[in-house]
Amino acid sequence: MAAELAVALPVVVLTLALGAGALGAAARQVALQDAAADAARMLGRGESDDAAARIVSGAVPGAGLSSSRGDELVCATTSADAEIGGVIRLPLMARSCALDGGG
C-alpha cells in the first residue's frame, strides 16, 4: 500500500499543479480579452495610445498593446505570456474592435 501511494502521490500533485496553472492561464486570457475591449473603446473615443496601454498594463501586468485603424474601426490587440507550473510558457493574445469615432 505504501509503495503505491509513493508512486501515485507525485502524479496527483503534478496533476493538481498543472490544473491550477491552466485555470490561472484561462483567467489571464479572460482579463486580456477584457483589457483589449476596454482599450479598443478608449481608442475609438479618441484617447491616446499611451492611455490605452496604461489601462491594459494595469489590468494585466506585463501585457502589451498594439492598435490598428481601418474601415471605420479601431482594433486593439493585447498580448501576454502565461506560465503553467513555472515550466510551460504560453503566449496569449486577444483582439477587440470598436467604432472609430475619435479618429
N, CA, C and O atoms as CSV, one atom per row, in Angstrom:
chain,resi,resn,atom,element,x,y,z
A,1,MET,N,N,0.812,-1.190,0.000
A,1,MET,CA,C,0.000,0.000,0.000
A,1,MET,C,C,0.857,1.256,0.000
A,1,MET,O,O,0.552,2.211,-0.714
A,2,ALA,N,N,1.916,1.268,0.784
A,2,ALA,CA,C,2.773,2.446,0.881
A,2,ALA,C,C,3.518,2.682,-0.431
A,2,ALA,O,O,3.737,3.830,-0.820
A,3,ALA,N,N,3.904,1.621,-1.107
A,3,ALA,CA,C,4.623,1.762,-2.379
A,3,ALA,C,C,3.721,2.377,-3.446
A,3,ALA,O,O,4.156,3.234,-4.216
A,4,GLU,N,N,2.478,1.942,-3.488
A,4,GLU,CA,C,1.545,2.501,-4.464
A,4,GLU,C,C,1.301,3.983,-4.187
A,4,GLU,O,O,1.230,4.786,-5.118
A,5,LEU,N,N,1.175,4.344,-2.924
A,5,LEU,CA,C,0.983,5.735,-2.557
A,5,LEU,C,C,2.207,6.565,-2.920
A,5,LEU,O,O,2.063,7.693,-3.393
A,6,ALA,N,N,3.386,6.042,-2.713
A,6,ALA,CA,C,4.621,6.752,-3.032
A,6,ALA,C,C,4.743,7.003,-4.537
A,6,ALA,O,O,5.303,8.014,-4.961
A,7,VAL,N,N,4.223,6.092,-5.326
A,7,VAL,CA,C,4.261,6.274,-6.782
A,7,VAL,C,C,3.149,7.202,-7.248
A,7,VAL,O,O,3.377,8.032,-8.128
A,8,ALA,N,N,1.974,7.086,-6.692
A,8,ALA,CA,C,0.819,7.849,-7.162
A,8,ALA,C,C,0.804,9.287,-6.654
A,8,ALA,O,O,0.294,10.169,-7.346
A,9,LEU,N,N,1.342,9.546,-5.479
A,9,LEU,CA,C,1.267,10.879,-4.897
A,9,LEU,C,C,1.935,11.956,-5.759
A,9,LEU,O,O,1.329,13.010,-5.954
A,10,PRO,N,N,3.143,11.753,-6.284
A,10,PRO,CA,C,3.728,12.783,-7.151
A,10,PRO,C,C,2.898,13.053,-8.402
A,10,PRO,O,O,2.837,14.191,-8.869
A,11,VAL,N,N,2.266,12.032,-8.944
A,11,VAL,CA,C,1.427,12.204,-10.129
A,11,VAL,C,C,0.199,13.038,-9.788
A,11,VAL,O,O,-0.195,13.910,-10.562
A,12,VAL,N,N,-0.395,12.782,-8.656
A,12,VAL,CA,C,-1.565,13.546,-8.223
A,12,VAL,C,C,-1.178,15.004,-7.983
A,12,VAL,O,O,-1.896,15.913,-8.401
A,13,VAL,N,N,-0.049,15.233,-7.312
A,13,VAL,CA,C,0.408,16.599,-7.036
A,13,VAL,C,C,0.709,17.331,-8.346
A,13,VAL,O,O,0.329,18.491,-8.504
A,14,LEU,N,N,1.382,16.673,-9.275
A,14,LEU,CA,C,1.690,17.281,-10.572
A,14,LEU,C,C,0.411,17.607,-11.345
A,14,LEU,O,O,0.306,18.669,-11.958
A,15,THR,N,N,-0.545,16.707,-11.315
A,15,THR,CA,C,-1.819,16.946,-11.998
A,15,THR,C,C,-2.554,18.139,-11.398
A,15,THR,O,O,-3.101,18.964,-12.131
A,16,LEU,N,N,-2.571,18.233,-10.087
A,16,LEU,CA,C,-3.216,19.370,-9.431
A,16,LEU,C,C,-2.504,20.678,-9.749
A,16,LEU,O,O,-3.153,21.698,-9.980
A,17,ALA,N,N,-1.173,20.656,-9.764
A,17,ALA,CA,C,-0.406,21.872,-10.076
A,17,ALA,C,C,-0.649,22.322,-11.517
A,17,ALA,O,O,-0.822,23.514,-11.773
A,18,LEU,N,N,-0.663,21.390,-12.442
A,18,LEU,CA,C,-0.919,21.741,-13.845
A,18,LEU,C,C,-2.350,22.228,-14.030
A,18,LEU,O,O,-2.594,23.150,-14.809
A,19,GLY,N,N,-3.289,21.625,-13.331
A,19,GLY,CA,C,-4.683,22.077,-13.408
A,19,GLY,C,C,-4.846,23.494,-12.871
A,19,GLY,O,O,-5.547,24.310,-13.470
A,20,ALA,N,N,-4.204,23.788,-11.748
A,20,ALA,CA,C,-4.269,25.135,-11.183
A,20,ALA,C,C,-3.605,26.139,-12.127
A,20,ALA,O,O,-4.094,27.256,-12.292
A,21,GLY,N,N,-2.494,25.741,-12.743
A,21,GLY,CA,C,-1.829,26.626,-13.704
A,21,GLY,C,C,-2.674,26.878,-14.936
A,21,GLY,O,O,-2.690,27.990,-15.464
A,22,ALA,N,N,-3.370,25.863,-15.395
A,22,ALA,CA,C,-4.249,26.031,-16.557
A,22,ALA,C,C,-5.412,26.961,-16.226
A,22,ALA,O,O,-5.814,27.770,-17.063
A,23,LEU,N,N,-5.952,26.855,-15.028
A,23,LEU,CA,C,-7.019,27.775,-14.611
A,23,LEU,C,C,-6.501,29.204,-14.528
A,23,LEU,O,O,-7.204,30.144,-14.900
A,24,GLY,N,N,-5.281,29.370,-14.045
A,24,GLY,CA,C,-4.669,30.695,-13.989
A,24,GLY,C,C,-4.463,31.280,-15.376
A,24,GLY,O,O,-4.684,32.472,-15.588
A,25,ALA,N,N,-4.042,30.450,-16.321
A,25,ALA,CA,C,-3.855,30.908,-17.702
A,25,ALA,C,C,-5.193,31.289,-18.328
A,25,ALA,O,O,-5.275,32.268,-19.070
A,26,ALA,N,N,-6.229,30.530,-18.037
A,26,ALA,CA,C,-7.556,30.863,-18.570
A,26,ALA,C,C,-8.061,32.182,-17.993
A,26,ALA,O,O,-8.649,32.990,-18.713
A,27,ALA,N,N,-7.836,32.404,-16.707
A,27,ALA,CA,C,-8.243,33.662,-16.093
A,27,ALA,C,C,-7.465,34.829,-16.686
A,27,ALA,O,O,-8.023,35.908,-16.884
A,28,ARG,N,N,-6.184,34.624,-16.971
A,28,ARG,CA,C,-5.357,35.670,-17.591
A,28,ARG,C,C,-5.863,35.973,-19.000
A,28,ARG,O,O,-5.860,37.131,-19.419
A,29,GLN,N,N,-6.294,34.957,-19.730
A,29,GLN,CA,C,-6.842,35.160,-21.073
A,29,GLN,C,C,-8.124,35.993,-21.025
A,29,GLN,O,O,-8.319,36.885,-21.850
A,30,VAL,N,N,-8.979,35.705,-20.075
A,30,VAL,CA,C,-10.222,36.472,-19.930
A,30,VAL,C,C,-9.901,37.931,-19.598
A,30,VAL,O,O,-10.499,38.845,-20.166
A,31,ALA,N,N,-8.959,38.146,-18.678
A,31,ALA,CA,C,-8.564,39.515,-18.324
A,31,ALA,C,C,-7.943,40.227,-19.526
A,31,ALA,O,O,-8.152,41.425,-19.716
A,32,LEU,N,N,-7.188,39.496,-20.329
A,32,LEU,CA,C,-6.572,40.069,-21.531
A,32,LEU,C,C,-7.640,40.471,-22.538
A,32,LEU,O,O,-7.515,41.514,-23.179
A,33,GLN,N,N,-8.690,39.665,-22.692
A,33,GLN,CA,C,-9.780,39.994,-23.614
A,33,GLN,C,C,-10.541,41.228,-23.129
A,33,GLN,O,O,-10.890,42.101,-23.924
A,34,ASP,N,N,-10.793,41.293,-21.838
A,34,ASP,CA,C,-11.462,42.474,-21.281
A,34,ASP,C,C,-10.624,43.727,-21.481
A,34,ASP,O,O,-11.154,44.786,-21.816
A,35,ALA,N,N,-9.316,43.610,-21.276
A,35,ALA,CA,C,-8.424,44.761,-21.457
A,35,ALA,C,C,-8.395,45.201,-22.920
A,35,ALA,O,O,-8.339,46.398,-23.202
A,36,ALA,N,N,-8.431,44.246,-23.855
A,36,ALA,CA,C,-8.455,44.590,-25.280
A,36,ALA,C,C,-9.743,45.333,-25.620
A,36,ALA,O,O,-9.712,46.297,-26.385
A,37,ALA,N,N,-10.864,44.904,-25.067
A,37,ALA,CA,C,-12.140,45.582,-25.325
A,37,ALA,C,C,-12.129,46.993,-24.757
A,37,ALA,O,O,-12.587,47.932,-25.408
A,38,ASP,N,N,-11.604,47.142,-23.540
A,38,ASP,CA,C,-11.509,48.474,-22.933
A,38,ASP,C,C,-10.615,49.388,-23.760
A,38,ASP,O,O,-10.956,50.547,-23.995
A,39,ALA,N,N,-9.472,48.871,-24.200
A,39,ALA,CA,C,-8.541,49.671,-24.988
A,39,ALA,C,C,-9.154,50.071,-26.324
A,39,ALA,O,O,-8.985,51.208,-26.763
A,40,ALA,N,N,-9.859,49.157,-26.973
A,40,ALA,CA,C,-10.492,49.477,-28.263
A,40,ALA,C,C,-11.530,50.581,-28.092
A,40,ALA,O,O,-11.604,51.496,-28.912
A,41,ARG,N,N,-12.326,50.501,-27.038
A,41,ARG,CA,C,-13.326,51.553,-26.788
A,41,ARG,C,C,-12.658,52.892,-26.509
A,41,ARG,O,O,-13.115,53.926,-26.995
A,42,MET,N,N,-11.582,52.880,-25.732
A,42,MET,CA,C,-10.866,54.125,-25.449
A,42,MET,C,C,-10.298,54.739,-26.725
A,42,MET,O,O,-10.421,55.941,-26.958
A,43,LEU,N,N,-9.682,53.904,-27.537
A,43,LEU,CA,C,-9.105,54.401,-28.786
A,43,LEU,C,C,-10.199,54.890,-29.725
A,43,LEU,O,O,-10.006,55.869,-30.446
A,44,GLY,N,N,-11.339,54.219,-29.721
A,44,GLY,CA,C,-12.470,54.643,-30.539
A,44,GLY,C,C,-13.016,56.002,-30.127
A,44,GLY,O,O,-13.546,56.741,-30.956
A,45,ARG,N,N,-12.886,56.330,-28.844
A,45,ARG,CA,C,-13.318,57.641,-28.345
A,45,ARG,C,C,-12.287,58.726,-28.611
A,45,ARG,O,O,-12.537,59.901,-28.342
A,46,GLY,N,N,-11.121,58.338,-29.140
A,46,GLY,CA,C,-10.099,59.321,-29.475
A,46,GLY,C,C,-9.041,59.514,-28.408
A,46,GLY,O,O,-8.246,60.449,-28.497
A,47,GLU,N,N,-9.008,58.651,-27.398
A,47,GLU,CA,C,-7.973,58.782,-26.376
A,47,GLU,C,C,-6.647,58.258,-26.918
A,47,GLU,O,O,-6.618,57.536,-27.914
A,48,SER,N,N,-5.561,58.623,-26.261
A,48,SER,CA,C,-4.218,58.326,-26.767
A,48,SER,C,C,-3.866,56.848,-26.616
A,48,SER,O,O,-4.445,56.124,-25.806
A,49,ASP,N,N,-2.897,56.431,-27.425
A,49,ASP,CA,C,-2.389,55.064,-27.330
A,49,ASP,C,C,-1.760,54.818,-25.959
A,49,ASP,O,O,-1.880,53.724,-25.406
A,50,ASP,N,N,-1.090,55.836,-25.409
A,50,ASP,CA,C,-0.462,55.684,-24.100
A,50,ASP,C,C,-1.493,55.438,-23.001
A,50,ASP,O,O,-1.270,54.616,-22.113
A,51,ALA,N,N,-2.611,56.142,-23.059
A,51,ALA,CA,C,-3.670,55.944,-22.054
A,51,ALA,C,C,-4.241,54.535,-22.158
A,51,ALA,O,O,-4.494,53.890,-21.140
A,52,ALA,N,N,-4.446,54.055,-23.379
A,52,ALA,CA,C,-4.961,52.694,-23.568
A,52,ALA,C,C,-3.941,51.662,-23.089
A,52,ALA,O,O,-4.312,50.659,-22.478
A,53,ALA,N,N,-2.669,51.902,-23.363
A,53,ALA,CA,C,-1.625,50.972,-22.917
A,53,ALA,C,C,-1.550,50.926,-21.393
A,53,ALA,O,O,-1.301,49.864,-20.823
A,54,ARG,N,N,-1.762,52.060,-20.725
A,54,ARG,CA,C,-1.767,52.074,-19.259
A,54,ARG,C,C,-2.928,51.248,-18.705
A,54,ARG,O,O,-2.776,50.543,-17.708
A,55,ILE,N,N,-4.084,51.339,-19.357
A,55,ILE,CA,C,-5.237,50.537,-18.929
A,55,ILE,C,C,-4.930,49.049,-19.072
A,55,ILE,O,O,-5.233,48.256,-18.182
A,56,VAL,N,N,-4.331,48.682,-20.191
A,56,VAL,CA,C,-4.011,47.271,-20.444
A,56,VAL,C,C,-2.992,46.757,-19.433
A,56,VAL,O,O,-3.182,45.691,-18.848
A,57,SER,N,N,-1.906,47.514,-19.223
A,57,SER,CA,C,-0.874,47.040,-18.297
A,57,SER,C,C,-1.368,47.055,-16.853
A,57,SER,O,O,-0.880,46.282,-16.029
A,58,GLY,N,N,-2.329,47.922,-16.536
A,58,GLY,CA,C,-2.911,47.909,-15.202
A,58,GLY,C,C,-3.809,46.703,-14.984
A,58,GLY,O,O,-3.863,46.154,-13.883
A,59,ALA,N,N,-4.509,46.292,-16.026
A,59,ALA,CA,C,-5.422,45.148,-15.915
A,59,ALA,C,C,-4.675,43.816,-15.961
A,59,ALA,O,O,-5.018,42.872,-15.249
A,60,VAL,N,N,-3.646,43.758,-16.811
A,60,VAL,CA,C,-2.868,42.525,-16.970
A,60,VAL,C,C,-1.392,42.900,-16.929
A,60,VAL,O,O,-0.836,43.316,-17.946
A,61,PRO,N,N,-0.751,42.763,-15.781
A,61,PRO,CA,C,0.659,43.136,-15.678
A,61,PRO,C,C,1.519,42.387,-16.702
A,61,PRO,O,O,1.405,41.172,-16.864
A,62,GLY,N,N,2.370,43.137,-17.379
A,62,GLY,CA,C,3.253,42.544,-18.378
A,62,GLY,C,C,2.656,42.437,-19.763
A,62,GLY,O,O,3.314,41.942,-20.678
A,63,ALA,N,N,1.430,42.886,-19.940
A,63,ALA,CA,C,0.770,42.777,-21.247
A,63,ALA,C,C,1.184,43.930,-22.146
A,63,ALA,O,O,1.490,45.027,-21.678
A,64,GLY,N,N,1.188,43.661,-23.441
A,64,GLY,CA,C,1.484,44.680,-24.442
A,64,GLY,C,C,0.252,44.998,-25.260
A,64,GLY,O,O,-0.710,44.231,-25.281
A,65,LEU,N,N,0.287,46.145,-25.940
A,65,LEU,CA,C,-0.846,46.594,-26.746
A,65,LEU,C,C,-0.360,47.077,-28.095
A,65,LEU,O,O,0.637,47.793,-28.192
A,66,SER,N,N,-1.071,46.680,-29.133
A,66,SER,CA,C,-0.881,47.261,-30.462
A,66,SER,C,C,-2.268,47.587,-31.010
A,66,SER,O,O,-3.257,46.937,-30.669
A,67,SER,N,N,-2.320,48.608,-31.867
A,67,SER,CA,C,-3.618,49.016,-32.392
A,67,SER,C,C,-3.526,49.269,-33.882
A,67,SER,O,O,-2.451,49.522,-34.424
A,68,SER,N,N,-4.675,49.195,-34.531
A,68,SER,CA,C,-4.756,49.480,-35.967
A,68,SER,C,C,-6.107,50.114,-36.255
A,68,SER,O,O,-7.088,49.885,-35.548
A,69,ARG,N,N,-6.133,50.913,-37.304
A,69,ARG,CA,C,-7.366,51.589,-37.711
A,69,ARG,C,C,-7.642,51.273,-39.170
A,69,ARG,O,O,-6.725,51.130,-39.978
A,70,GLY,N,N,-8.925,51.168,-39.490
A,70,GLY,CA,C,-9.329,50.931,-40.864
A,70,GLY,C,C,-10.800,50.602,-40.948
A,70,GLY,O,O,-11.368,50.011,-40.029
A,71,ASP,N,N,-11.419,50.987,-42.058
A,71,ASP,CA,C,-12.838,50.684,-42.292
A,71,ASP,C,C,-13.724,51.140,-41.139
A,71,ASP,O,O,-14.613,50.409,-40.703
A,72,GLU,N,N,-13.475,52.348,-40.651
A,72,GLU,CA,C,-14.259,52.953,-39.569
A,72,GLU,C,C,-14.176,52.183,-38.259
A,72,GLU,O,O,-15.022,52.364,-37.384
A,73,LEU,N,N,-13.174,51.332,-38.112
A,73,LEU,CA,C,-12.960,50.584,-36.879
A,73,LEU,C,C,-11.564,50.852,-36.348
A,73,LEU,O,O,-10.629,51.107,-37.107
A,74,VAL,N,N,-11.444,50.791,-35.054
A,74,VAL,CA,C,-10.135,50.779,-34.412
A,74,VAL,C,C,-10.055,49.456,-33.648
A,74,VAL,O,O,-10.966,49.096,-32.903
A,75,CYS,N,N,-8.957,48.752,-33.848
A,75,CYS,CA,C,-8.792,47.440,-33.221
A,75,CYS,C,C,-7.598,47.466,-32.280
A,75,CYS,O,O,-6.554,48.038,-32.596
A,76,ALA,N,N,-7.762,46.848,-31.137
A,76,ALA,CA,C,-6.700,46.731,-30.142
A,76,ALA,C,C,-6.359,45.257,-29.983
A,76,ALA,O,O,-7.238,44.412,-29.811
A,77,THR,N,N,-5.070,44.970,-30.044
A,77,THR,CA,C,-4.581,43.610,-29.845
A,77,THR,C,C,-3.678,43.616,-28.622
A,77,THR,O,O,-2.703,44.365,-28.566
A,78,THR,N,N,-4.001,42.790,-27.658
A,78,THR,CA,C,-3.203,42.678,-26.449
A,78,THR,C,C,-2.515,41.317,-26.445
A,78,THR,O,O,-3.027,40.340,-26.991
A,79,SER,N,N,-1.353,41.278,-25.821
A,79,SER,CA,C,-0.625,40.017,-25.741
A,79,SER,C,C,0.126,39.939,-24.418
A,79,SER,O,O,0.566,40.950,-23.869
A,80,ALA,N,N,0.257,38.736,-23.932
A,80,ALA,CA,C,0.978,38.469,-22.685
A,80,ALA,C,C,1.328,36.985,-22.659
A,80,ALA,O,O,0.816,36.199,-23.456
A,81,ASP,N,N,2.190,36.624,-21.749
A,81,ASP,CA,C,2.539,35.223,-21.554
A,81,ASP,C,C,1.899,34.707,-20.281
A,81,ASP,O,O,1.679,35.461,-19.333
A,82,ALA,N,N,1.605,33.430,-20.268
A,82,ALA,CA,C,1.107,32.761,-19.065
A,82,ALA,C,C,2.030,31.593,-18.774
A,82,ALA,O,O,2.444,30.872,-19.682
A,83,GLU,N,N,2.344,31.414,-17.512
A,83,GLU,CA,C,3.182,30.286,-17.108
A,83,GLU,C,C,2.326,29.257,-16.381
A,83,GLU,O,O,1.487,29.590,-15.544
A,84,ILE,N,N,2.564,28.017,-16.726
A,84,ILE,CA,C,1.866,26.919,-16.058
A,84,ILE,C,C,2.912,26.090,-15.332
A,84,ILE,O,O,3.769,25.456,-15.948
A,85,GLY,N,N,2.823,26.109,-14.036
A,85,GLY,CA,C,3.748,25.328,-13.227
A,85,GLY,C,C,5.177,25.822,-13.278
A,85,GLY,O,O,6.084,25.091,-12.879
A,86,GLY,N,N,5.414,27.028,-13.749
A,86,GLY,CA,C,6.771,27.556,-13.852
A,86,GLY,C,C,7.608,26.880,-14.918
A,86,GLY,O,O,8.790,27.193,-15.057
A,87,VAL,N,N,7.028,25.963,-15.674
A,87,VAL,CA,C,7.767,25.207,-16.680
A,87,VAL,C,C,7.250,25.491,-18.085
A,87,VAL,O,O,8.034,25.619,-19.026
A,88,ILE,N,N,5.952,25.588,-18.222
A,88,ILE,CA,C,5.326,25.779,-19.530
A,88,ILE,C,C,4.957,27.246,-19.686
A,88,ILE,O,O,4.309,27.826,-18.815
A,89,ARG,N,N,5.372,27.846,-20.802
A,89,ARG,CA,C,5.058,29.249,-21.089
A,89,ARG,C,C,4.172,29.302,-22.331
A,89,ARG,O,O,4.538,28.821,-23.404
A,90,LEU,N,N,2.985,29.907,-22.151
A,90,LEU,CA,C,2.031,30.013,-23.251
A,90,LEU,C,C,1.868,31.464,-23.674
A,90,LEU,O,O,1.620,32.325,-22.831
A,91,PRO,N,N,2.002,31.752,-24.963
A,91,PRO,CA,C,1.695,33.109,-25.420
A,91,PRO,C,C,0.178,33.267,-25.549
A,91,PRO,O,O,-0.492,32.428,-26.150
A,92,LEU,N,N,-0.348,34.340,-24.985
A,92,LEU,CA,C,-1.775,34.633,-25.060
A,92,LEU,C,C,-1.988,35.900,-25.885
A,92,LEU,O,O,-1.156,36.807,-25.858
A,93,MET,N,N,-3.083,35.963,-26.605
A,93,MET,CA,C,-3.400,37.139,-27.408
A,93,MET,C,C,-4.906,37.321,-27.428
A,93,MET,O,O,-5.660,36.348,-27.445
A,94,ALA,N,N,-5.342,38.584,-27.425
A,94,ALA,CA,C,-6.761,38.902,-27.544
A,94,ALA,C,C,-6.895,40.135,-28.440
A,94,ALA,O,O,-6.030,41.011,-28.447
A,95,ARG,N,N,-7.982,40.184,-29.186
A,95,ARG,CA,C,-8.220,41.289,-30.100
A,95,ARG,C,C,-9.674,41.730,-29.986
A,95,ARG,O,O,-10.589,40.913,-29.886
A,96,SER,N,N,-9.853,43.034,-30.005
A,96,SER,CA,C,-11.195,43.594,-29.947
A,96,SER,C,C,-11.229,44.857,-30.794
A,96,SER,O,O,-10.236,45.577,-30.896
A,97,CYS,N,N,-12.384,45.116,-31.399
A,97,CYS,CA,C,-12.531,46.287,-32.258
A,97,CYS,C,C,-13.731,47.116,-31.797
A,97,CYS,O,O,-14.675,46.601,-31.198
A,98,ALA,N,N,-13.663,48.423,-32.097
A,98,ALA,CA,C,-14.750,49.338,-31.772
A,98,ALA,C,C,-14.869,50.348,-32.904
A,98,ALA,O,O,-13.936,50.533,-33.685
A,99,LEU,N,N,-16.026,50.999,-32.985
A,99,LEU,CA,C,-16.207,52.055,-33.997
A,99,LEU,C,C,-15.243,53.183,-33.722
A,99,LEU,O,O,-15.040,53.576,-32.573
A,100,ASP,N,N,-14.644,53.705,-34.785
A,100,ASP,CA,C,-13.646,54.762,-34.668
A,100,ASP,C,C,-14.334,56.117,-34.772
A,100,ASP,O,O,-14.480,56.668,-35.864
A,101,GLY,N,N,-14.751,56.644,-33.638
A,101,GLY,CA,C,-15.450,57.927,-33.639
A,101,GLY,C,C,-14.549,59.092,-33.315
A,101,GLY,O,O,-14.973,60.242,-33.433
A,102,GLY,N,N,-13.295,58.828,-32.903
A,102,GLY,CA,C,-12.423,59.912,-32.489
A,102,GLY,C,C,-11.289,60.175,-33.426
A,102,GLY,O,O,-10.455,61.041,-33.163
A,103,GLY,N,N,-11.237,59.459,-34.499
A,103,GLY,CA,C,-10.184,59.427,-35.338
A,103,GLY,C,C,-9.529,60.208,-36.252
A,103,GLY,O,O,-8.540,59.772,-36.840
